[in-house]
Amino acid sequence: DQQVKQNSPSLSVQEGRISILNCDYTNSMFDYFLWYKKYPAEGPTFLISISSIKDKNEDGRFTVFLNKSAKHLSLHIVPSQPGDSAVYFCAARGYALNFGKGTSLLVTP
Amino acid sequence: DAGITQSPRHKVTETGTPVTLRCHQTENHRYMYWYRQDPGHGLRLIHYSYGVKDTDKGEVSDGYSVSRSKTEDFLLTLESATSSQTSVYFCAIRDSEMNTEAFFGQGTRLTVV
C-alpha cells in the first residue's frame, strides 16, 4: 500500500507563472518530507525538505508547505522557468525514503 | 556531486541468468539504498544497508539479494533475472541518522530479454 501519493501524473504551466505540485501521505510517523527533481537519464537530485514540526520552508524560488492535519504537502515554484521541466518526486522519511509516483512538470515558454 | 558510481550503466541480459549491479561511494556514508524506477510506480525500495554487513529488505525485495562487505560498496544481485526486473536501478547514500537527504547515483538501465 503506497504511503506517499502524488495524484497528478503531469502538470503544464506557463513560464513565469506558479507551479504547484501536491503530495499526500498516510503515515503520521514520517518526520521529514523531501522533494526531488529528476531529469531523463539522470539520478534524482535533492531539491528541498521540511521537518514535520514546521509548516513552511523556503529556498529561493521553491517553497514547500506542510499541512500535518491533512497529511498533505505541496511544492510551489515561483516563477516557473523552462529549466524546471522535469519529474518531481515527493518523499517521506521513515527507515528509508518512501517515494510517490512522481509528477511530470512541463513549463512552456 | 556526491561521489556515487553505479556500474554498469547499461546491461542487457537473458532470462534466468544472474546479474550483479554495483554501487560504489567515496563519501564514507553509513546508509546505502537500492531503488528501482518503473513507469507508474515511481521509486520503490528494494534493499538497504545501515552498515557493513547490516542489510534489510525493502518493499520489493523478492528475487533480489544484496551484500555490503565494505563501507564503500553495495552490491545488488538478481539471482535469476526475469523480464519483470527490467527497470532502471538507482543507488542512494545517506550520511547519518541526522541527515535528511539521500544522494542518488546516475542509475543502471537493466533489460532482461
Backbone of each chain as ProteinMPNN parsed JSONL, in Angstrom:
{"seq_chain_A": "DQQVKQNSPSLSVQEGRISILNCDYTNSMFDYFLWYKKYPAEGPTFLISISSIKDKNEDGRFTVFLNKSAKHLSLHIVPSQPGDSAVYFCAARGYALNFGKGTSLLVTP", "coords_chain_A": {"N_chain_A": [[0.845, -1.183, 0.0], [0.671, 2.114, -0.965], [2.342, 4.659, 0.689], [2.933, 7.248, 0.198], [1.584, 9.595, -1.891], [1.214, 10.916, -5.101], [-1.011, 12.417, -6.867], [-1.34, 13.645, -9.284], [-0.266, 12.966, -12.388], [0.884, 14.592, -14.281], [1.68, 18.012, -15.118], [1.17, 21.139, -16.572], [2.531, 24.308, -17.1], [2.708, 27.808, -17.643], [5.619, 29.682, -18.467], [6.965, 31.777, -15.948], [4.691, 31.758, -14.418], [3.078, 30.344, -11.46], [3.961, 27.127, -10.27], [2.38, 24.407, -8.817], [2.822, 21.614, -6.985], [1.49, 18.669, -5.69], [1.195, 16.488, -2.823], [0.337, 13.67, -0.911], [0.237, 11.873, 2.186], [0.182, 8.922, 4.256], [1.193, 7.942, 6.643], [1.602, 8.979, 9.826], [3.922, 8.983, 11.242], [6.118, 9.757, 9.811], [8.986, 11.823, 9.719], [10.327, 13.716, 8.231], [9.99, 15.427, 5.155], [10.602, 15.402, 1.692], [11.504, 16.854, -1.444], [12.369, 15.811, -4.664], [14.006, 16.273, -7.762], [13.965, 15.169, -11.096], [15.69, 14.64, -14.036], [15.513, 13.221, -17.358], [17.374, 10.199, -17.815], [19.073, 10.712, -15.727], [20.06, 10.607, -12.234], [17.82, 11.13, -9.42], [17.747, 14.383, -7.943], [18.218, 16.158, -4.953], [15.971, 18.612, -3.771], [14.462, 20.264, -1.9], [13.546, 20.267, 1.578], [11.41, 19.533, 4.419], [10.839, 19.677, 7.87], [8.734, 17.715, 9.996], [7.798, 19.222, 12.053], [7.48, 21.753, 11.213], [5.742, 24.18, 9.139], [6.31, 25.408, 6.831], [8.848, 25.855, 4.399], [11.36, 27.615, 2.762], [13.262, 28.173, -0.173], [14.814, 30.102, -2.154], [13.298, 30.157, -5.252], [11.675, 28.113, -4.586], [9.236, 26.724, -2.483], [8.092, 24.816, 0.18], [5.151, 23.578, 1.584], [3.602, 22.331, 4.491], [0.899, 20.53, 5.695], [-0.021, 19.116, 8.386], [-2.3, 18.127, 9.643], [-3.95, 17.493, 7.558], [-2.369, 15.71, 6.307], [-0.782, 16.444, 4.095], [1.32, 17.827, 1.619], [2.844, 20.446, -0.302], [4.601, 21.674, -3.136], [5.742, 24.721, -4.188], [6.64, 26.558, -6.987], [7.98, 29.485, -7.925], [9.058, 32.243, -9.842], [7.993, 29.997, -12.435], [10.259, 28.3, -14.598], [11.492, 27.366, -17.868], [13.591, 25.508, -17.552], [12.835, 24.186, -15.296], [11.317, 22.099, -16.041], [10.719, 18.802, -15.533], [10.623, 15.621, -13.822], [9.057, 15.489, -10.715], [9.545, 14.235, -7.541], [7.942, 13.419, -4.582], [8.915, 12.675, -1.26], [8.983, 10.804, 1.762], [10.396, 10.477, 4.974], [11.098, 7.506, 6.52], [12.334, 4.561, 7.772], [13.705, 4.451, 5.514], [13.696, 6.421, 2.495], [10.482, 7.01, 1.36], [8.858, 7.059, -1.635], [6.682, 8.977, -3.769], [4.791, 8.514, -6.862], [5.564, 10.39, -8.643], [5.415, 13.54, -10.418], [5.159, 14.876, -13.564], [6.411, 17.794, -14.667], [5.849, 20.348, -16.954], [7.096, 23.228, -18.234], [6.145, 25.784, -20.177], [7.268, 28.063, -22.712]], "CA_chain_A": [[0.0, 0.0, 0.0], [1.555, 3.253, -1.104], [2.213, 5.586, 1.802], [3.129, 8.599, -0.322], [0.815, 9.618, -3.132], [1.165, 12.095, -5.943], [-2.164, 12.03, -7.672], [-1.308, 14.274, -10.606], [0.902, 12.451, -13.123], [1.53, 15.62, -15.076], [1.246, 19.393, -14.912], [1.74, 22.063, -17.552], [2.448, 25.674, -16.581], [3.418, 28.779, -18.487], [6.797, 30.334, -17.902], [6.664, 32.962, -15.151], [3.567, 31.52, -13.505], [3.371, 29.467, -10.328], [3.709, 25.688, -10.372], [2.04, 23.82, -7.514], [2.821, 20.155, -7.037], [0.871, 18.19, -4.462], [1.604, 15.181, -2.311], [-0.381, 13.228, 0.291], [0.86, 10.728, 2.835], [-0.729, 8.241, 5.174], [1.848, 7.555, 7.885], [1.865, 10.168, 10.636], [5.23, 8.837, 11.897], [7.172, 10.346, 8.99], [9.484, 13.015, 10.408], [10.807, 14.683, 7.253], [9.456, 15.286, 3.806], [11.579, 15.929, 0.744], [11.195, 16.886, -2.871], [13.456, 15.54, -5.568], [13.785, 16.613, -9.166], [14.666, 14.191, -11.918], [15.743, 14.774, -15.491], [15.695, 11.924, -18.027], [18.697, 9.578, -17.852], [19.883, 11.137, -14.591], [19.506, 10.262, -10.937], [17.092, 12.217, -8.745], [18.554, 15.325, -7.164], [17.501, 16.751, -3.841], [15.55, 19.981, -4.031], [14.11, 20.97, -0.678], [12.913, 19.39, 2.559], [10.735, 20.187, 5.531], [10.627, 18.865, 9.052], [7.315, 17.55, 10.337], [7.405, 20.192, 13.081], [7.331, 23.046, 10.559], [4.678, 24.198, 8.147], [6.784, 26.053, 5.601], [10.283, 26.033, 4.211], [11.543, 28.346, 1.512], [14.624, 28.229, -0.685], [14.77, 30.766, -3.453], [12.002, 30.081, -5.94], [10.977, 26.9, -4.146], [8.666, 26.73, -1.143], [7.3, 23.628, 0.494], [4.172, 23.776, 2.65], [3.161, 21.085, 5.102], [-0.335, 20.567, 6.478], [0.021, 17.826, 9.072], [-3.644, 17.626, 9.955], [-4.483, 16.923, 6.323], [-1.327, 14.827, 5.765], [-0.633, 16.956, 2.735], [2.339, 18.841, 1.384], [2.872, 20.954, -1.66], [5.793, 22.383, -3.578], [5.437, 25.865, -5.034], [7.772, 27.081, -7.746], [7.613, 30.803, -8.422], [8.312, 31.949, -11.059], [8.418, 28.79, -13.131], [11.161, 28.512, -15.737], [11.549, 26.161, -18.724], [14.543, 24.557, -16.977], [12.188, 23.439, -14.217], [10.626, 20.953, -16.629], [11.338, 17.576, -15.016], [9.726, 14.856, -12.958], [9.254, 15.822, -9.314], [9.135, 13.182, -6.621], [7.758, 13.689, -3.163], [9.412, 11.561, -0.465], [8.805, 10.922, 3.209], [11.443, 9.694, 5.615], [10.873, 6.536, 7.581], [13.653, 3.929, 7.854], [14.293, 4.854, 4.233], [12.812, 7.386, 1.85], [9.33, 6.462, 0.654], [8.598, 7.993, -2.726], [5.48, 8.941, -4.575], [5.0, 8.07, -8.238], [6.131, 11.482, -9.41], [4.616, 14.423, -11.268], [5.951, 15.423, -14.653], [6.134, 19.216, -14.856], [6.29, 20.961, -18.208], [6.984, 24.682, -18.222], [6.178, 26.217, -21.579], [7.637, 29.489, -22.872]], "C_chain_A": [[0.891, 1.248, 0.0], [1.294, 4.263, -0.004], [2.379, 7.035, 1.377], [2.484, 8.642, -1.705], [0.922, 10.955, -3.824], [0.12, 11.794, -7.001], [-2.212, 12.682, -9.047], [-0.081, 13.781, -11.359], [1.625, 13.547, -13.9], [0.905, 16.98, -14.796], [1.934, 20.252, -15.952], [1.486, 23.486, -17.09], [3.2, 26.587, -17.535], [4.591, 29.381, -17.722], [6.394, 31.59, -17.149], [5.52, 32.783, -14.168], [4.003, 30.603, -12.376], [3.07, 28.017, -10.68], [3.431, 25.186, -8.96], [1.941, 22.312, -7.682], [2.372, 19.641, -5.674], [1.282, 16.774, -4.107], [0.798, 14.882, -1.047], [0.329, 12.023, 0.888], [-0.092, 10.149, 3.862], [-0.126, 7.984, 6.55], [2.229, 8.796, 8.692], [3.214, 10.099, 11.356], [6.372, 9.406, 11.048], [7.651, 11.64, 9.632], [10.052, 14.075, 9.465], [10.177, 14.37, 5.909], [10.391, 16.013, 2.845], [10.975, 15.968, -0.65], [12.48, 16.667, -3.655], [13.017, 15.898, -6.975], [14.574, 15.621, -10.004], [14.529, 14.543, -13.395], [15.923, 13.392, -16.104], [17.154, 11.483, -18.018], [19.636, 10.094, -16.758], [19.272, 10.62, -13.3], [18.723, 11.417, -10.344], [18.056, 13.105, -7.97], [17.674, 15.997, -6.119], [17.193, 18.216, -4.114], [15.327, 20.756, -2.735], [13.447, 19.987, 0.281], [12.205, 20.223, 3.625], [10.582, 19.204, 6.676], [9.136, 18.793, 9.365], [6.855, 18.536, 11.406], [7.249, 21.603, 12.501], [6.187, 23.001, 9.568], [5.101, 24.853, 6.837], [8.3, 26.074, 5.585], [10.503, 26.616, 2.819], [13.018, 28.355, 1.127], [14.574, 28.815, -2.084], [13.388, 30.715, -4.067], [11.129, 28.943, -5.444], [10.507, 27.033, -2.698], [7.884, 25.451, -0.958], [6.416, 23.966, 1.694], [3.725, 22.422, 3.168], [1.921, 21.335, 5.94], [-0.478, 19.211, 7.141], [-1.368, 17.271, 9.326], [-4.269, 16.97, 8.731], [-3.543, 15.901, 5.72], [-1.068, 15.184, 4.294], [0.54, 17.929, 2.685], [2.32, 19.256, -0.076], [4.191, 21.686, -1.889], [5.349, 23.492, -4.508], [6.717, 26.343, -5.71], [7.329, 28.41, -8.367], [8.861, 31.649, -8.669], [8.836, 30.681, -11.718], [9.267, 29.157, -14.344], [11.203, 27.245, -16.581], [12.511, 25.099, -18.191], [13.992, 23.773, -15.804], [11.449, 22.214, -14.741], [11.373, 19.671, -16.275], [10.253, 16.781, -14.314], [10.083, 15.173, -11.506], [8.696, 14.702, -8.442], [9.026, 13.752, -5.214], [8.25, 12.465, -2.401], [9.189, 11.857, 1.011], [9.805, 10.002, 3.887], [10.89, 8.823, 6.73], [12.228, 5.887, 7.834], [14.417, 4.136, 6.555], [13.377, 5.932, 3.677], [11.725, 6.637, 1.088], [8.886, 7.484, -0.383], [7.194, 7.849, -3.279], [5.827, 8.551, -6.005], [5.563, 9.167, -9.136], [5.101, 12.276, -10.186], [5.537, 15.02, -12.31], [5.519, 16.862, -14.907], [6.694, 19.68, -16.188], [6.044, 22.456, -18.11], [7.183, 25.176, -19.639], [6.499, 27.7, -21.679], [6.413, 30.353, -23.181]], "O_chain_A": [[1.755, 1.407, 0.863], [0.154, 4.676, 0.211], [2.006, 7.949, 2.113], [2.798, 7.831, -2.576], [0.74, 12.004, -3.206], [0.353, 11.006, -7.918], [-3.036, 12.311, -9.883], [1.041, 14.144, -11.003], [2.827, 13.451, -14.149], [-0.221, 17.089, -14.313], [3.135, 20.116, -16.188], [0.362, 23.836, -16.729], [4.191, 26.193, -18.15], [4.548, 29.559, -16.505], [5.585, 32.379, -17.637], [5.383, 33.545, -13.211], [5.144, 30.142, -12.336], [2.055, 27.716, -11.308], [4.163, 25.505, -8.023], [1.095, 21.803, -8.418], [2.824, 20.124, -4.635], [1.661, 15.976, -4.965], [0.606, 15.764, -0.21], [0.952, 11.244, 0.167], [-1.048, 10.799, 4.283], [-0.861, 7.825, 7.525], [3.089, 9.571, 8.273], [3.608, 11.062, 12.013], [7.494, 9.521, 11.54], [6.838, 12.467, 10.045], [10.236, 15.222, 9.872], [9.877, 13.222, 5.579], [10.9, 17.093, 3.144], [10.06, 15.212, -0.978], [13.524, 17.247, -3.359], [11.839, 15.836, -7.326], [15.707, 15.272, -9.671], [13.431, 14.718, -13.923], [16.431, 12.485, -15.445], [18.059, 12.299, -18.193], [20.853, 9.931, -16.853], [18.102, 10.238, -13.271], [18.937, 12.568, -10.723], [19.05, 12.635, -7.416], [16.527, 16.354, -6.388], [18.033, 18.962, -4.619], [15.95, 21.795, -2.515], [12.858, 18.994, -0.146], [12.38, 21.439, 3.716], [10.238, 18.04, 6.47], [8.377, 19.704, 9.034], [5.655, 18.675, 11.644], [6.921, 22.539, 13.229], [5.716, 21.926, 9.196], [4.352, 24.854, 5.859], [8.95, 26.281, 6.609], [9.911, 26.169, 1.837], [13.899, 28.519, 1.971], [14.325, 28.114, -3.064], [12.417, 31.177, -3.467], [9.971, 28.826, -5.842], [11.275, 27.405, -1.81], [7.11, 25.049, -1.826], [6.867, 24.555, 2.676], [3.499, 21.488, 2.399], [1.892, 22.231, 6.783], [-0.991, 18.267, 6.54], [-1.58, 16.062, 9.231], [-5.027, 16.008, 8.853], [-3.882, 15.278, 4.714], [-1.13, 14.341, 3.399], [0.728, 18.745, 3.587], [1.853, 18.53, -0.953], [4.8, 22.233, -0.968], [4.663, 23.244, -5.5], [7.75, 26.508, -5.061], [6.434, 28.456, -9.211], [9.679, 31.765, -7.756], [10.008, 30.338, -11.563], [9.037, 30.162, -15.016], [10.973, 26.154, -16.06], [12.264, 23.906, -18.367], [14.606, 22.803, -15.36], [11.003, 21.379, -13.955], [12.523, 19.482, -16.674], [9.105, 17.217, -14.224], [11.25, 15.133, -11.116], [7.547, 14.284, -8.585], [9.907, 14.467, -4.738], [8.03, 11.336, -2.839], [9.207, 13.009, 1.443], [10.035, 8.882, 3.433], [10.316, 9.293, 7.712], [13.197, 6.601, 8.091], [15.641, 4.006, 6.518], [12.397, 6.312, 4.317], [12.007, 5.751, 0.281], [8.579, 8.629, -0.052], [6.6, 6.772, -3.266], [6.985, 8.291, -6.33], [5.988, 8.899, -10.26], [4.05, 11.757, -10.564], [6.571, 15.601, -11.981], [4.386, 17.112, -15.316], [7.858, 19.44, -16.509], [4.908, 22.894, -17.923], [8.252, 25.01, -20.227], [6.066, 28.498, -20.848], [6.539, 31.566, -23.345]]}, "seq_chain_B": "DAGITQSPRHKVTETGTPVTLRCHQTENHRYMYWYRQDPGHGLRLIHYSYGVKDTDKGEVSDGYSVSRSKTEDFLLTLESATSSQTSVYFCAIRDSEMNTEAFFGQGTRLTVV", "coords_chain_B": {"N_chain_B": [[28.821, 17.243, -6.612], [27.726, 14.221, -5.123], [29.905, 11.494, -4.391], [29.167, 8.963, -6.019], [29.102, 6.005, -7.775], [27.678, 4.021, -10.183], [27.706, 0.79, -11.583], [27.213, -1.758, -14.07], [26.352, 0.934, -16.384], [24.501, 0.408, -18.287], [22.83, -2.578, -19.154], [22.127, -5.577, -20.836], [20.546, -8.598, -20.452], [19.918, -12.142, -20.326], [16.907, -13.93, -19.629], [16.819, -15.761, -16.622], [19.505, -15.706, -16.037], [22.089, -14.876, -13.662], [22.635, -11.621, -12.282], [24.693, -8.932, -11.326], [24.704, -5.785, -9.862], [26.596, -2.901, -9.202], [27.269, -0.548, -6.641], [29.221, 2.1, -5.821], [30.711, 4.165, -3.429], [32.384, 7.171, -2.458], [32.156, 8.668, -0.242], [32.043, 7.766, 2.321], [29.631, 7.305, 3.582], [27.14, 6.103, 5.827], [24.631, 4.87, 5.299], [23.142, 3.006, 2.7], [21.229, 2.492, -0.263], [19.107, 0.627, -2.463], [17.053, 1.312, -5.146], [14.337, 0.843, -7.453], [13.12, 2.156, -10.502], [10.128, 2.457, -12.145], [7.777, 2.965, -14.789], [4.797, 4.537, -13.772], [5.083, 3.683, -11.202], [6.938, 5.061, -9.728], [9.677, 5.483, -7.475], [10.849, 2.657, -5.934], [11.767, 0.954, -2.993], [14.244, -1.501, -2.771], [16.295, -2.953, -1.309], [18.175, -2.106, 1.644], [21.017, -0.75, 3.418], [22.509, -0.356, 6.58], [25.011, -0.317, 7.499], [28.248, -1.942, 7.392], [27.829, -5.22, 6.444], [25.277, -5.124, 7.47], [22.097, -5.346, 6.5], [18.808, -4.902, 5.08], [15.43, -5.737, 4.058], [13.494, -4.078, 1.535], [10.441, -2.783, 0.121], [10.091, -4.205, -2.286], [11.609, -6.651, -2.482], [11.715, -9.298, -3.336], [13.369, -11.783, -5.197], [15.74, -10.494, -5.302], [19.001, -9.991, -3.905], [21.404, -8.655, -1.571], [24.669, -7.381, -0.778], [27.086, -6.142, 1.506], [30.152, -5.74, 2.066], [32.118, -3.954, 2.449], [32.4, -0.525, 3.471], [32.202, 1.196, 1.281], [31.036, -0.151, -0.873], [28.085, -1.488, -2.293], [26.32, -4.133, -3.268], [23.959, -5.325, -5.59], [22.176, -8.158, -6.356], [20.564, -10.004, -8.807], [19.143, -12.966, -8.604], [18.164, -14.818, -10.479], [17.469, -13.616, -13.327], [14.439, -12.034, -14.386], [11.914, -11.006, -16.767], [10.29, -9.13, -15.568], [11.987, -7.741, -14.006], [13.224, -5.94, -15.552], [14.23, -2.695, -15.61], [15.041, 0.584, -14.3], [17.675, 1.022, -12.172], [18.523, 2.525, -9.146], [21.03, 3.626, -6.981], [21.434, 4.91, -3.712], [22.791, 7.103, -1.213], [23.232, 7.946, 2.239], [24.291, 10.065, 4.855], [24.066, 10.064, 7.793], [21.94, 9.325, 10.612], [21.002, 11.779, 11.335], [20.99, 13.335, 9.099], [18.878, 14.383, 6.448], [18.515, 14.272, 3.595], [19.068, 12.021, 0.871], [21.545, 11.011, -1.48], [21.697, 10.396, -4.905], [22.846, 7.942, -7.291], [23.681, 7.739, -10.831], [22.197, 5.829, -12.046], [21.322, 2.544, -13.325], [20.467, 1.046, -16.252], [18.672, -1.759, -16.803], [17.946, -4.423, -18.877], [16.04, -7.235, -19.342], [15.877, -9.948, -21.376]], "CA_chain_B": [[28.105, 15.967, -6.743], [28.131, 13.148, -4.225], [30.725, 10.51, -5.074], [28.484, 7.678, -6.18], [29.278, 5.436, -9.106], [26.958, 2.77, -10.42], [28.193, 0.062, -12.741], [27.358, -0.992, -15.308], [25.302, 1.937, -16.604], [23.504, -0.266, -19.11], [23.088, -4.005, -19.316], [21.094, -6.441, -21.391], [20.837, -9.96, -20.025], [18.875, -13.103, -20.685], [16.102, -14.5, -18.551], [17.406, -16.895, -15.928], [20.915, -15.518, -15.689], [22.326, -13.995, -12.503], [23.178, -10.305, -12.613], [25.094, -8.133, -10.162], [24.916, -4.363, -10.061], [27.478, -2.385, -8.157], [27.22, 0.844, -6.224], [30.461, 2.444, -5.128], [30.699, 5.542, -2.93], [33.646, 7.673, -1.899], [31.755, 9.634, 0.779], [32.07, 7.127, 3.643], [28.309, 7.393, 4.186], [26.748, 4.872, 6.513], [23.44, 4.234, 4.738], [23.08, 2.839, 1.25], [19.913, 2.007, -0.673], [18.825, 0.3, -3.854], [15.692, 1.558, -5.591], [14.054, 0.671, -8.863], [12.135, 3.099, -11.022], [9.315, 1.919, -13.227], [6.653, 3.848, -15.136], [3.585, 4.319, -12.995], [5.376, 3.221, -9.845], [7.886, 5.912, -9.036], [10.872, 4.826, -6.958], [10.496, 1.687, -4.901], [12.934, 0.469, -2.266], [14.487, -2.941, -2.912], [17.038, -3.309, -0.104], [19.004, -1.033, 2.143], [22.074, -1.15, 4.343], [22.796, 0.651, 7.597], [26.389, -0.504, 7.901], [28.889, -3.113, 6.801], [27.166, -6.499, 6.734], [23.933, -4.879, 8.005], [21.179, -5.035, 5.414], [17.418, -5.277, 5.341], [14.601, -5.732, 2.864], [12.544, -3.025, 1.279], [9.091, -3.207, -0.259], [10.071, -5.058, -3.474], [12.878, -7.361, -2.365], [11.67, -10.66, -3.876], [14.189, -12.002, -6.392], [16.965, -9.712, -5.158], [19.797, -10.065, -2.685], [22.412, -7.601, -1.501], [25.796, -7.6, 0.121], [27.897, -4.973, 1.793], [31.326, -6.22, 2.796], [32.928, -2.761, 2.709], [31.568, 0.675, 3.558], [32.049, 1.89, 0.015], [30.399, -0.935, -1.926], [26.796, -2.127, -2.021], [26.036, -4.921, -4.456], [22.605, -5.843, -5.765], [22.209, -9.34, -7.21], [19.349, -10.656, -9.269], [19.564, -14.368, -8.561], [17.8, -15.407, -11.767], [16.76, -12.456, -13.867], [13.162, -12.21, -15.093], [11.545, -9.822, -17.548], [9.682, -8.15, -14.661], [13.067, -6.997, -13.369], [13.646, -4.883, -16.456], [13.949, -1.474, -14.87], [16.198, 1.431, -14.013], [18.044, 0.827, -10.777], [19.261, 3.64, -8.564], [21.647, 3.515, -5.675], [21.435, 6.177, -2.976], [23.552, 7.065, 0.037], [22.902, 8.974, 3.23], [25.409, 10.132, 5.785], [23.797, 9.628, 9.16], [20.541, 9.401, 11.028], [20.616, 13.181, 11.475], [20.82, 13.951, 7.78], [17.606, 14.01, 5.849], [18.523, 13.931, 2.182], [19.906, 10.986, 0.298], [22.102, 11.383, -2.779], [21.498, 9.283, -5.831], [23.713, 7.709, -8.427], [23.146, 8.049, -12.164], [21.269, 4.781, -12.448], [21.687, 1.444, -14.228], [19.314, 0.56, -17.029], [18.777, -3.201, -16.997], [16.932, -5.037, -19.737], [16.065, -8.696, -19.301], [15.197, -10.418, -22.594]], "C_chain_B": [[28.643, 14.94, -5.755], [28.876, 12.102, -5.023], [30.072, 9.15, -5.099], [28.651, 7.223, -7.61], [28.525, 4.12, -9.179], [27.549, 2.102, -11.659], [27.499, -1.298, -12.84], [26.271, 0.066, -15.416], [24.161, 1.355, -17.435], [23.858, -1.741, -19.182], [21.865, -4.674, -19.914], [21.48, -7.871, -21.028], [19.674, -10.865, -20.38], [18.147, -13.596, -19.434], [16.801, -15.712, -17.951], [18.854, -16.742, -15.534], [21.038, -14.662, -14.436], [22.982, -12.696, -12.968], [23.55, -9.594, -11.322], [25.345, -6.7, -10.582], [25.719, -3.833, -8.887], [27.233, -0.909, -7.903], [28.462, 1.114, -5.392], [30.401, 3.897, -4.692], [32.058, 5.909, -2.342], [33.393, 8.641, -0.743], [31.798, 9.073, 2.194], [30.718, 7.272, 4.369], [27.869, 6.048, 4.719], [25.634, 4.116, 5.784], [23.522, 4.152, 3.212], [21.781, 2.131, 0.888], [19.934, 1.593, -2.128], [17.337, 0.522, -4.11], [15.571, 1.113, -7.048], [12.988, 1.672, -9.271], [11.441, 2.491, -12.216], [8.18, 2.884, -13.528], [5.412, 3.509, -14.326], [3.817, 3.878, -11.566], [6.331, 4.134, -9.089], [9.128, 5.137, -8.629], [10.469, 3.904, -5.817], [11.76, 1.077, -4.306], [13.054, -1.048, -2.382], [15.139, -3.488, -1.634], [17.784, -2.079, 0.374], [20.016, -1.575, 3.134], [22.336, -0.009, 5.317], [24.191, 0.464, 8.186], [26.947, -1.738, 7.228], [28.224, -4.382, 7.362], [25.777, -6.342, 7.353], [23.009, -4.44, 6.88], [19.769, -5.458, 5.798], [16.608, -5.111, 4.06], [13.758, -4.477, 2.78], [11.227, -3.611, 0.805], [9.046, -4.156, -1.449], [11.335, -5.901, -3.533], [12.876, -8.761, -2.998], [12.482, -10.76, -5.149], [15.506, -11.258, -6.358], [17.684, -10.07, -3.857], [20.858, -8.983, -2.736], [23.553, -8.052, -0.61], [26.561, -6.307, 0.297], [29.049, -5.426, 2.695], [32.292, -5.082, 3.124], [32.003, -1.552, 2.746], [31.239, 1.233, 2.189], [31.266, 1.136, -1.052], [29.118, -1.607, -1.448], [26.384, -2.817, -3.301], [24.592, -5.413, -4.438], [22.669, -6.996, -6.76], [20.802, -9.812, -7.529], [19.711, -12.126, -9.435], [19.334, -15.068, -9.901], [16.886, -14.401, -12.451], [15.471, -12.845, -14.597], [12.809, -10.919, -15.817], [10.925, -8.732, -16.665], [10.742, -7.332, -13.912], [13.743, -6.02, -14.334], [13.249, -3.55, -15.842], [15.19, -0.59, -14.888], [16.456, 1.353, -12.521], [18.905, 1.994, -10.291], [19.8, 3.253, -7.193], [21.604, 4.891, -5.018], [22.229, 5.999, -1.692], [23.09, 8.185, 0.962], [23.93, 8.894, 4.335], [25.076, 9.519, 7.148], [22.316, 9.757, 9.452], [20.071, 10.855, 11.079], [20.363, 13.853, 10.131], [19.535, 13.464, 7.128], [17.775, 13.52, 4.424], [19.465, 12.782, 1.871], [20.363, 11.455, -1.085], [22.094, 10.159, -3.673], [22.606, 9.189, -6.861], [22.98, 7.975, -9.729], [22.196, 6.979, -12.677], [21.898, 3.738, -13.357], [20.427, 0.987, -14.932], [19.536, -0.908, -17.351], [17.615, -3.688, -17.837], [17.11, -6.543, -19.69], [15.234, -9.208, -20.475], [14.967, -11.933, -22.559]], "O_chain_B": [[29.853, 14.806, -5.572], [28.545, 11.837, -6.179], [30.392, 8.283, -4.286], [28.373, 7.971, -8.547], [28.709, 3.229, -8.35], [27.852, 2.763, -12.652], [27.224, -1.926, -11.818], [25.35, 0.081, -14.599], [23.007, 1.761, -17.3], [25.029, -2.111, -19.26], [20.727, -4.378, -19.55], [22.609, -8.298, -21.27], [18.58, -10.399, -20.695], [18.713, -13.664, -18.343], [17.308, -16.575, -18.668], [19.382, -17.557, -14.778], [20.183, -13.815, -14.176], [23.771, -12.679, -13.913], [22.809, -9.647, -10.341], [26.091, -6.428, -11.523], [25.546, -4.255, -7.744], [27.02, -0.127, -8.829], [28.719, 0.444, -4.392], [30.075, 4.772, -5.494], [32.775, 5.064, -1.806], [34.302, 9.35, -0.312], [31.612, 9.811, 3.162], [30.664, 7.35, 5.596], [28.175, 4.999, 4.152], [25.676, 2.891, 5.662], [23.917, 5.104, 2.538], [21.295, 1.28, 1.633], [20.688, 2.142, -2.93], [16.48, -0.002, -3.398], [16.562, 1.019, -7.773], [12.081, 1.993, -8.503], [12.082, 2.065, -13.177], [7.675, 3.55, -12.624], [5.026, 2.346, -14.21], [2.867, 3.715, -10.799], [6.499, 3.963, -7.881], [9.577, 4.244, -9.347], [9.826, 4.328, -4.857], [12.697, 0.729, -5.024], [12.1, -1.783, -2.126], [14.594, -4.372, -0.973], [18.001, -1.132, -0.382], [19.896, -2.698, 3.625], [22.378, 1.158, 4.927], [24.511, 1.015, 9.239], [26.221, -2.488, 6.575], [28.087, -4.566, 8.572], [25.159, -7.34, 7.725], [23.111, -3.324, 6.37], [19.565, -6.259, 6.711], [17.03, -4.446, 3.115], [13.362, -3.892, 3.789], [10.928, -4.78, 1.05], [8.05, -4.859, -1.618], [12.056, -5.868, -4.531], [13.943, -9.348, -3.177], [12.328, -9.953, -6.065], [16.309, -11.375, -7.284], [17.057, -10.405, -2.851], [21.175, -8.457, -3.802], [23.419, -8.973, 0.196], [26.672, -5.491, -0.618], [28.922, -5.482, 3.918], [33.174, -5.229, 3.97], [30.943, -1.558, 2.121], [30.122, 1.695, 1.956], [30.868, 1.736, -2.05], [29.061, -2.203, -0.372], [26.125, -2.161, -4.31], [24.079, -5.854, -3.41], [23.159, -6.83, -7.877], [19.967, -9.993, -6.643], [20.5, -12.481, -10.312], [20.188, -15.808, -10.389], [15.685, -14.346, -12.183], [15.42, -13.84, -15.32], [13.352, -9.859, -15.505], [11.025, -7.547, -16.981], [10.415, -6.341, -13.259], [14.716, -5.357, -13.975], [12.071, -3.305, -15.583], [16.237, -0.963, -15.417], [15.561, 1.59, -11.71], [19.874, 2.389, -10.938], [19.114, 2.641, -6.374], [21.725, 5.914, -5.693], [22.329, 4.898, -1.152], [22.62, 9.231, 0.514], [24.385, 7.814, 4.709], [25.727, 8.574, 7.591], [21.544, 10.244, 8.626], [18.887, 11.135, 10.891], [19.611, 14.823, 10.044], [19.16, 12.298, 7.24], [17.243, 12.469, 4.066], [20.502, 12.598, 2.51], [19.658, 12.198, -1.768], [22.433, 9.051, -3.259], [23.217, 10.184, -7.251], [21.818, 8.381, -9.737], [21.467, 7.207, -13.643], [22.87, 4.007, -14.062], [19.448, 0.594, -14.297], [20.465, -1.263, -18.076], [16.453, -3.404, -17.546], [18.192, -7.063, -19.963], [14.036, -8.937, -20.561], [14.409, -12.495, -23.502]]}, "name": "protein", "num_of_chains": 2, "seq": "DQQVKQNSPSLSVQEGRISILNCDYTNSMFDYFLWYKKYPAEGPTFLISISSIKDKNEDGRFTVFLNKSAKHLSLHIVPSQPGDSAVYFCAARGYALNFGKGTSLLVTPDAGITQSPRHKVTETGTPVTLRCHQTENHRYMYWYRQDPGHGLRLIHYSYGVKDTDKGEVSDGYSVSRSKTEDFLLTLESATSSQTSVYFCAIRDSEMNTEAFFGQGTRLTVV"}
